[in-house]
C-alpha cells in the first residue's frame, strides 16, 4: 500500500507541475497575442501614415508642377514683351529711314 501511496503522491506532484506549467504557457501565449495585436495596430498606423504622406507628396508634386508652369508662363510673357519691344524698335528705325 505504501508503494501505491508513493506512486499516487508522485502522480499528484506531476499533475500540479503540469497545471502550473500550463498556466505559465497560457499567460505567455496571452502576452504573445497581445504583442502581435500591438504590432498589427502599429503596422496599421504606419500604413495610414504612409498613405497620408503619399497623398501629401502627390499634392506637393502637383503644386510644384503648377508653380513651374506659372513660372514658365511669366518667363514666356517677358520674352514676348521683349520681342514686341524689339519689333517696335525695328519699326521705329524703318519708319525713320523712310522719312
Secondary structure, DSSP 8 states (H G I E B T S, - for coil): -HHHHHHHHHHHHHHHHHHHHHHHHHHHHHHHHHHHHHHHHHHHHHHHHHHHHHHHHHHHHHHHHHHHHHHHHHHHHHHHHHHHHHHHHHHHHHHHHH-
